Amino acid sequence: MLSGYAQGIFPMAGGRDEAELHWVDPRQRGVFPLQGFHISRSLAREIRRGNYTIRTNTAFSEVVRLCAARPETWINAPLAALYDRLHAMGHAHSLEVWQEEALAGGVFGVTLGAAFFGESMFSTRANGSKIALTYLVDRLRQAGFTLFDTQFLTPHLASLGAVEVPRAAYLEMLAAALAGRAEFTAPAVPDPHSLSQRMTQTS
């Protein structure tokens, strides 16, 4: 799997009950320019409320399970098991939003060099995934990541600053990121007010 990511492809299943995995190589790739991420004023206010706790890698398998807990999903059991193996190797990570000791939202992805390959996110409470994504982008910036790959561009991601780039441009960005180094677990979790200020200043 790591070799596939390094070549610019990623695995997906056709559905929850599909046994096989397929490599995907989109002509247009979704990426988040890390300095172009922006949040709305309403989300900034929600973040400043601080009625949540941010943790990393404390419930990785559960985050993957919740990301797949939807009517249609590309995460099947074999792929979830592979993500668990990558997590054990230190190449897959989760960022979690907890409220009242329950998961309110989260996101997970794979890391290689200074590249973060975002896989999926979820919410069980309002704004859970948006809060997770905001803290994730800040963490990637502080840790020295240079590429945040979102695989595909959705209207939701586009509203936050994600863009599409052609395959050739993506591969150049990927090569540069693979030559770098970043440590996902190194940065401390910022306080809500400083995070909100940073993210609104770049909007």
C-alpha atoms as one frame of an Amber mdcrd trajectory, in Angstrom:
protein
   0.000   0.000   0.000   2.757   2.447   0.844   4.338   1.813  -2.541   1.004
   2.554  -4.196   0.591   5.841  -2.340   4.146   6.793  -3.308   3.227   6.222
  -6.958   0.137   8.421  -6.712  -2.544   5.716  -6.542  -4.786   4.622  -3.691
  -7.020   1.611  -2.894 -10.810   1.512  -2.723 -13.442  -1.200  -2.568 -16.534
  -1.129  -4.753 -18.683  -1.426  -1.629 -18.834  -2.708   1.935 -19.506  -6.280
   0.822 -17.017  -6.346  -2.055 -14.110  -8.694  -1.399 -11.643  -7.098  -3.803
  -9.768  -3.813  -3.685  -9.001  -1.657  -6.704  -6.259   0.885  -7.305  -7.555
   4.320  -8.278  -5.607   6.899 -10.297  -7.815   9.963 -10.953  -7.033  12.332
 -13.802  -7.928  15.219 -11.510  -6.785  15.048  -7.897  -8.278  16.855  -4.925
  -5.753  18.634  -2.689  -5.899  21.157   0.130  -3.369  23.975  -0.267  -2.491
  24.065   3.419  -2.233  27.848   3.532  -5.502  28.225   1.614  -7.745  26.486
   4.116 -10.425  28.767   5.545 -13.343  28.476   7.934 -16.612  30.358   8.260
 -17.305  32.778  11.087 -19.930  30.425  12.464 -17.430  27.547  12.594 -14.856
  29.828  14.220 -17.402  30.640  16.943 -18.133  26.926  17.395 -14.436  26.174
  17.770 -13.997  28.962  20.337 -16.723  27.423  22.496 -14.244  24.670  23.296
 -16.862  22.174  24.487 -14.852  19.253  23.135 -11.507  17.498  23.514  -9.098
  16.826  20.635  -7.111  13.587  20.699  -4.940  11.763  18.203  -4.644   8.016
  17.665  -6.653   7.019  20.735  -9.475   5.352  18.775  -8.090   4.767  15.288
 -10.071   1.618  14.454 -13.284   3.188  15.748 -12.745   6.270  13.583 -12.349
   4.040  10.518 -15.476   2.099  11.494 -17.523   5.257  11.912 -16.256   6.618
   8.595 -17.580   3.427   6.967 -20.895   3.487   8.884 -22.991   4.953   6.081
 -25.375   3.434   3.525 -22.661   3.235   0.849 -18.955   3.046   1.579 -15.708
   2.212  -0.203 -14.164   0.870   3.026 -14.577  -2.898   3.253 -13.246  -5.247
   5.941  -9.946  -6.049   4.156  -9.203  -2.352   3.663 -10.032  -1.546   7.295
  -7.612  -4.301   8.355  -4.897  -2.822   6.134  -5.427   0.601   7.677  -5.007
  -1.002  11.116  -1.677  -2.465   9.987  -0.513   0.902   8.659  -1.554   2.470
  11.956   0.512  -0.089  13.873   3.472   0.785  11.620   3.074   4.502  12.343
   1.861   5.382   8.835  -1.854   5.917   9.537  -3.323   8.340  12.045  -6.624
   9.587  13.376  -7.618  12.942  14.799 -10.675  12.714  17.020 -13.196  15.154
  18.440 -14.620  13.958  21.758 -17.636  15.362  23.587 -18.776  13.893  26.887
 -16.431  10.932  26.328 -18.090  10.056  23.018 -16.722  10.512  19.519 -18.404
  13.526  17.931 -16.280  13.564  14.772 -12.993  12.479  13.330 -10.740  12.086
  10.338  -8.035   9.600   9.406  -5.355   9.290   6.785  -2.020   7.821   5.759
   1.330   9.605   6.054   4.461   9.179   3.986   7.316  11.684   4.068   5.685
  15.114   4.256   2.488  13.932   2.547  -0.823  13.308   4.284  -3.312  11.232
   2.308  -6.717  12.037   3.760  -9.008   9.024   3.602 -12.330   9.849   5.250
 -14.060  11.770   8.015 -17.308  11.519   9.942 -19.626  13.386  12.291 -21.993
  12.043  14.909 -22.770  15.547  16.185 -23.125  18.912  14.443 -19.822  20.268
  13.052 -17.837  17.287  14.346 -16.043  16.629  11.060 -15.472  20.348  10.378
 -13.834  20.808  13.768 -11.695  17.715  13.168 -10.633  18.974   9.750  -9.695
  22.391  11.126  -7.479  20.903  13.819  -6.016  18.488  11.268  -4.983  21.248
   8.865  -3.383  23.186  11.704  -1.502  20.063  12.805  -0.245  19.395   9.276
   1.005  22.967   9.002   2.770  22.893  12.366   4.320  19.454  11.708   5.835
  20.447   8.367   3.580  18.581   5.941   3.550  20.059   2.441   0.856  17.960
   0.741  -2.688  17.275   1.943  -4.217  14.904  -0.593  -8.028  14.620  -0.468
  -8.214  12.193  -3.428 -11.413  13.667  -4.873 -12.871  17.160  -4.694 -16.347
  17.475  -3.186 -18.438  20.667  -2.891 -17.954  20.543   0.884 -14.156  20.386
   0.586 -14.152  23.058  -2.112 -16.052  25.397   0.228 -13.154  25.081   2.676
 -10.459  25.796   0.093  -9.690  22.453  -1.571  -8.922  22.460  -5.299  -8.380
  20.037  -8.165  -5.032  19.641  -9.913  -4.165  17.538 -12.995  -2.458  14.196
 -12.441   0.927  15.454 -13.695   0.899  18.424 -11.335  -0.140  16.186  -8.450
   2.754  13.798  -9.104   5.197  16.717  -8.952   3.694  17.820  -5.639   3.853
  14.249  -4.371   7.512  13.798  -5.317   8.448  16.967  -3.462   6.486  15.887
  -0.376   8.004  12.410  -0.333  11.455  13.984  -0.238  10.513  15.838   2.961
   9.948  14.758   6.547   7.096  15.489   8.929   5.878  13.973  12.190   2.116
  13.820  12.660   2.228  13.277  16.406   4.743  16.038  17.196   2.619  19.232
  17.486   0.669  19.989  20.638  -3.086  20.553  20.417  -3.649  24.334  20.238
  -6.185  26.098  22.408  -9.478  26.886  20.632  -9.016  30.666  20.594  -5.548
  30.643  19.025  -6.643  28.063  16.458  -9.716  30.070  15.537  -7.615  33.202
  15.161  -5.070  31.492  12.899  -7.702  29.986  10.661  -9.715  33.179  10.268
  -6.574  35.190   9.499  -5.887  32.924   6.499  -9.451  33.056   5.177
